């Protein structure tokens, strides 16, 4: 009996050690969002809650952001392992020497928009002439403003750009301090509608500025030194977004547990816009853009935003870490 008991005790000890080593095997990974957590980020929280990242050996820590340009810099200086940032902003950063790459274009068309008061007389981008437009210097939208100007023959000298913090944009248009803002169809436009203002939304993608949008990025050294970690992270991210797009209400309810201040009605609408941006007209795979979409993005940035250099589109991205089989539309 003592022998049997001893075997049981040893077995229990071994199981405990294995379980403990499994817990220790999780790799801490920081992931920086592009902005404060809103509904468009719900899929990442769903994946965190469902254990999709734990399943691939990752202890995910999600951090809120203050703009795509800042996220690119944080990943570039290794403060965060992965980031979520606008592709155009990331490409400009890479051209300026920040050592990151785009590894998964989540939004294969950006959700940037001119968001105008319903009585402002703004039905197309050129109607911004003579108007006040709220912008946040340094964010992805302001970075793409020259492209919108060039693509729509706007006389920029006739547009009064009013600089403000991101949080001030919604109050500014509600209080008639500006007639329009540059914001997200998946963010400020949703908030304004929830507050009773039936805003006019002119998406950049419909007016000649159809760039790839929010994407997952990583440092070049991470791609070289930890390719397995990158593949595992993307496997969990793809799974998270695929489940969330099919169960958006569940994704938002989960996010609410992590972000108690989240307005679920607004978050659901934000996530709906995000889901509508997952594929371009020419793409059919989740998180994998076509060569044409990449080329169009880089050409547009070169034409209107001063992107220079001898490099082709593939210098800025690497989709080779994505799973071989990806969900379709």
C-alpha positions as CSV (number, residue, x, y, z in Angstrom):
1,X,0.0,0.0,0.0
2,X,2.9,2.3,0.9
3,X,4.4,1.6,-2.5
4,X,1.2,2.4,-4.3
5,X,0.7,5.6,-2.3
6,X,4.3,6.6,-3.1
7,X,3.7,6.1,-6.8
8,X,0.5,8.2,-6.6
9,X,2.4,11.0,-4.8
10,X,5.2,11.0,-7.3
11,X,2.7,11.0,-10.2
12,X,0.9,13.9,-8.7
13,X,4.1,15.8,-8.2
14,X,5.1,15.2,-11.8
15,X,1.7,16.4,-13.0
16,X,2.0,19.5,-10.9
17,X,5.5,20.2,-12.3
18,X,4.3,19.7,-15.9
19,X,1.3,22.0,-15.3
20,X,3.5,24.6,-13.6
21,X,6.1,24.4,-16.5
22,X,3.2,24.8,-19.0
23,X,2.1,28.0,-17.2
24,X,5.6,29.3,-17.2
25,X,6.0,28.5,-20.9
26,X,3.6,31.3,-21.8
27,X,5.5,34.1,-23.5
28,X,4.6,37.6,-22.3
29,X,3.7,39.6,-25.4
30,X,2.7,43.3,-25.4
31,X,0.4,44.5,-28.1
32,X,-0.2,48.2,-28.6
33,X,-3.5,49.4,-30.0
34,X,-3.7,52.4,-32.3
35,X,-6.0,54.4,-30.0
36,X,-8.0,54.0,-26.8
37,X,-9.9,50.7,-26.8
38,X,-13.2,51.0,-28.7
39,X,-15.5,48.6,-30.5
40,X,-13.3,48.0,-33.5
41,X,-10.8,46.4,-31.1
42,X,-13.3,43.9,-29.7
43,X,-11.9,40.9,-31.6
44,X,-8.6,41.1,-29.8
45,X,-10.3,41.1,-26.4
46,X,-12.5,38.2,-27.6
47,X,-9.4,36.2,-28.5
48,X,-7.8,37.1,-25.1
49,X,-10.9,36.0,-23.2
50,X,-11.4,32.8,-25.2
51,X,-7.8,31.7,-24.6
52,X,-6.9,31.8,-28.3
53,X,-3.5,33.4,-27.4
54,X,-2.9,31.1,-24.5
55,X,-3.5,28.2,-26.9
56,X,-0.5,29.2,-28.8
57,X,1.7,29.9,-25.8
58,X,1.2,33.6,-25.5
59,X,0.4,35.7,-22.5
60,X,-1.1,38.7,-24.3
61,X,-1.1,42.1,-22.7
62,X,-3.1,44.7,-24.6
63,X,-2.2,48.4,-24.2
64,X,-4.2,51.3,-25.4
65,X,-2.6,53.8,-27.9
66,X,-2.6,57.5,-28.7
67,X,-2.4,57.3,-32.5
68,X,-0.9,55.2,-35.2
69,X,2.3,57.2,-35.5
70,X,3.0,56.7,-31.8
71,X,2.3,53.0,-32.0
72,X,4.8,52.7,-34.9
73,X,7.4,54.4,-32.8
74,X,6.8,52.2,-29.8
75,X,7.1,49.0,-31.8
76,X,10.1,50.5,-33.6
77,X,12.0,51.1,-30.3
78,X,11.0,47.7,-29.0
79,X,8.7,49.1,-26.2
80,X,6.0,46.7,-27.6
81,X,6.3,43.5,-29.4
82,X,3.4,44.0,-31.8
83,X,1.2,46.9,-32.7
84,X,-2.0,47.9,-34.5
85,X,-1.5,50.9,-36.7
86,X,-2.6,52.4,-40.0
87,X,-0.7,51.0,-42.9
88,X,-0.1,54.4,-44.6
89,X,1.4,55.8,-41.4
90,X,3.5,52.7,-40.9
91,X,4.9,52.9,-44.5
92,X,5.9,56.5,-44.0
93,X,7.6,55.5,-40.7
94,X,9.5,52.7,-42.4
95,X,10.6,55.1,-45.2
96,X,11.9,57.4,-42.4
97,X,14.0,54.6,-41.0
98,X,11.8,53.0,-38.3
99,X,12.6,49.3,-38.4
100,X,9.1,47.7,-38.5
101,X,7.1,45.8,-41.1
102,X,3.4,45.3,-41.7
103,X,2.6,41.6,-41.2
104,X,-1.2,41.4,-41.4
105,X,-3.4,44.0,-43.0
106,X,-6.6,43.7,-40.9
107,X,-8.4,46.5,-42.6
108,X,-7.9,45.9,-46.3
109,X,-9.5,49.3,-47.0
110,X,-9.2,52.2,-44.5
111,X,-12.1,53.5,-42.5
112,X,-11.0,57.1,-42.6
113,X,-13.6,59.6,-43.4
114,X,-14.7,63.2,-43.6
115,X,-17.5,63.5,-41.0
116,X,-19.7,66.5,-41.6
117,X,-22.6,68.1,-39.8
118,X,-25.9,67.4,-41.8
119,X,-26.5,71.1,-42.4
120,X,-23.0,72.0,-43.4
121,X,-23.5,71.6,-47.2
122,X,-20.8,69.0,-47.5
123,X,-21.7,66.3,-50.0
124,X,-18.2,65.7,-51.5
125,X,-14.6,66.5,-50.4
126,X,-14.3,69.7,-52.4
127,X,-17.2,71.1,-50.4
128,X,-14.7,71.5,-47.6
129,X,-13.5,74.7,-49.2
130,X,-14.7,77.6,-47.0
131,X,-15.3,75.3,-44.0
132,X,-13.6,74.7,-40.7
133,X,-12.3,71.1,-40.3
134,X,-11.2,69.6,-37.0
135,X,-7.9,67.6,-37.3
136,X,-5.4,66.0,-35.0
137,X,-1.8,66.8,-36.1
138,X,0.3,63.7,-36.4
139,X,-2.5,61.1,-36.6
140,X,-3.1,58.9,-39.6
141,X,-5.9,61.0,-41.0
142,X,-3.9,64.2,-41.0
143,X,-1.0,62.3,-42.7
144,X,-3.4,61.3,-45.5
145,X,-4.9,64.8,-45.8
146,X,-2.6,65.8,-48.7
147,X,-3.7,62.7,-50.6
148,X,-7.3,63.6,-50.2
149,X,-6.6,67.1,-51.3
150,X,-4.7,66.0,-54.4
151,X,-7.2,63.3,-55.4
152,X,-10.2,65.7,-55.2
153,X,-8.7,68.9,-56.4
154,X,-9.4,70.7,-53.1
155,X,-7.9,74.2,-52.8
156,X,-6.3,73.7,-49.5
157,X,-5.8,77.5,-48.9
158,X,-9.6,77.7,-48.7
159,X,-9.9,75.1,-45.9
160,X,-9.4,76.1,-42.3
161,X,-7.8,73.2,-40.4
162,X,-8.5,73.5,-36.7
163,X,-6.0,71.5,-34.6
164,X,-7.4,69.6,-31.6
165,X,-7.0,66.5,-29.5
166,X,-8.8,63.3,-30.7
167,X,-11.3,63.5,-27.8
168,X,-12.2,67.1,-28.8
169,X,-13.5,66.3,-32.3
170,X,-16.9,65.0,-31.3
171,X,-17.7,68.0,-29.0
172,X,-16.3,70.4,-31.6
173,X,-18.8,69.4,-34.3
174,X,-21.7,69.0,-31.9
175,X,-21.0,72.6,-30.6
176,X,-20.6,73.9,-34.2
177,X,-17.0,75.0,-33.6
178,X,-16.3,73.2,-36.9
179,X,-18.4,72.1,-39.8
180,X,-16.5,68.8,-40.3
181,X,-13.8,66.6,-38.8
182,X,-11.4,64.1,-40.1
183,X,-12.3,60.9,-38.2
184,X,-13.1,57.3,-38.4
185,X,-16.3,55.9,-39.9
186,X,-15.7,53.2,-37.2
187,X,-15.2,55.8,-34.4
188,X,-16.4,59.4,-34.3
189,X,-19.1,58.9,-37.0
190,X,-20.7,56.2,-34.8
191,X,-20.4,58.3,-31.7
192,X,-22.1,61.3,-33.3
193,X,-25.0,59.2,-34.6
194,X,-25.5,57.7,-31.2
195,X,-25.7,61.2,-29.8
196,X,-28.4,62.1,-32.3
197,X,-26.5,63.9,-35.1
198,X,-27.2,62.3,-38.5
199,X,-23.7,63.1,-39.9
200,X,-22.6,62.9,-43.5
201,X,-19.8,60.4,-43.8
202,X,-17.5,60.5,-46.9
203,X,-15.0,57.6,-46.7
204,X,-11.6,58.3,-48.0
205,X,-11.7,55.0,-49.9
206,X,-14.7,56.2,-52.0
207,X,-12.8,59.4,-53.0
208,X,-9.5,58.3,-54.4
209,X,-7.7,57.4,-51.1
210,X,-8.3,53.7,-50.9
211,X,-5.3,52.7,-48.9
212,X,-4.9,49.6,-46.8
213,X,-5.9,50.5,-43.3
214,X,-5.3,49.3,-39.8
215,X,-2.7,46.5,-39.7
216,X,-0.6,44.4,-37.3
217,X,3.0,45.4,-37.3
218,X,6.2,44.1,-35.8
219,X,9.9,45.0,-35.4
220,X,12.2,43.6,-38.1
221,X,14.4,42.0,-35.4
222,X,11.4,40.2,-34.0
223,X,10.6,38.8,-37.5
224,X,14.2,37.6,-37.9
225,X,14.8,36.3,-34.4
226,X,11.4,35.0,-33.3
227,X,9.5,33.9,-36.5
228,X,7.7,31.1,-34.6
229,X,6.3,33.7,-32.1
230,X,5.1,35.9,-34.9
231,X,3.4,33.0,-36.6
232,X,1.7,31.9,-33.4
233,X,0.5,35.5,-32.6
234,X,-1.0,35.8,-36.1
235,X,-2.6,32.4,-35.9
236,X,-4.5,33.6,-32.8
237,X,-5.2,37.0,-34.2
238,X,-6.8,35.5,-37.4
239,X,-8.9,33.2,-35.2
240,X,-10.0,36.1,-33.0
241,X,-11.2,38.2,-35.9
242,X,-12.8,35.3,-37.7
243,X,-14.9,34.4,-34.7
244,X,-15.7,38.0,-33.9
245,X,-16.9,38.9,-37.3
246,X,-19.4,36.0,-37.1
247,X,-20.4,36.9,-33.5
248,X,-20.0,40.6,-33.1
249,X,-22.5,41.0,-30.2
250,X,-20.6,38.4,-28.3
251,X,-17.2,40.1,-29.0
252,X,-18.5,43.4,-27.7
253,X,-20.0,41.9,-24.6
254,X,-16.6,40.3,-23.9
255,X,-14.8,43.6,-24.4
256,X,-17.2,45.3,-22.0
257,X,-15.8,43.1,-19.2
258,X,-12.3,44.4,-19.9
259,X,-13.3,48.0,-20.6
260,X,-16.2,48.7,-18.2
261,X,-16.8,52.2,-19.5
262,X,-17.4,50.9,-23.0
263,X,-20.7,52.0,-24.6
264,X,-22.0,48.7,-26.1
265,X,-24.3,50.3,-28.6
266,X,-21.5,52.5,-30.0
267,X,-19.1,49.6,-29.9
268,X,-21.4,47.4,-31.9
269,X,-21.6,50.0,-34.6
270,X,-17.9,50.5,-34.6
271,X,-17.2,46.9,-34.9
272,X,-19.7,46.7,-37.8
273,X,-17.7,49.3,-39.7
274,X,-14.5,47.4,-38.9
275,X,-16.0,44.2,-40.3
276,X,-17.1,46.0,-43.5
277,X,-13.4,47.0,-44.0
278,X,-11.9,43.5,-43.8
279,X,-11.8,43.0,-47.5
280,X,-11.2,45.2,-50.5
281,X,-12.9,44.8,-53.8
282,X,-10.0,42.6,-55.0
283,X,-9.3,40.6,-51.9
284,X,-10.8,37.3,-50.7
285,X,-8.6,36.2,-47.7
286,X,-8.8,37.5,-44.2
287,X,-5.8,39.6,-43.2
288,X,-4.0,39.1,-46.6
289,X,-4.1,41.9,-49.1
290,X,-3.5,41.5,-52.8
291,X,-0.5,42.8,-54.6
292,X,-2.7,45.3,-56.4
293,X,-3.9,46.8,-53.1
294,X,-0.3,47.1,-51.8
295,X,0.8,48.7,-55.0
296,X,-2.1,51.1,-55.1
297,X,-1.4,52.1,-51.5
298,X,2.3,52.8,-52.1
299,X,1.6,54.6,-55.3
300,X,-0.9,56.9,-53.6
301,X,1.5,57.6,-50.8
302,X,4.3,58.4,-53.2
303,X,2.0,60.7,-55.3
304,X,0.5,62.7,-52.5
305,X,2.5,62.2,-49.3
306,X,6.1,62.5,-50.5
307,X,7.0,58.8,-50.1
308,X,10.3,58.4,-51.8
309,X,12.9,55.8,-52.2
310,X,13.9,53.0,-54.6
311,X,11.9,50.4,-52.8
312,X,8.8,48.6,-54.1
313,X,5.8,47.7,-52.0
314,X,7.2,44.5,-50.6
315,X,9.8,46.5,-48.8
316,X,7.1,47.6,-46.3
317,X,5.3,44.4,-45.6
318,X,5.8,40.7,-45.1
319,X,2.6,38.5,-45.2
320,X,4.7,35.3,-45.1
321,X,4.0,34.7,-41.4
322,X,0.3,34.3,-41.8
323,X,-1.3,30.9,-41.7
324,X,-1.2,29.0,-45.0
325,X,-5.0,28.6,-44.9
326,X,-6.9,31.8,-44.2
327,X,-10.7,32.3,-43.8
328,X,-12.4,33.7,-46.9
329,X,-15.1,36.4,-47.2
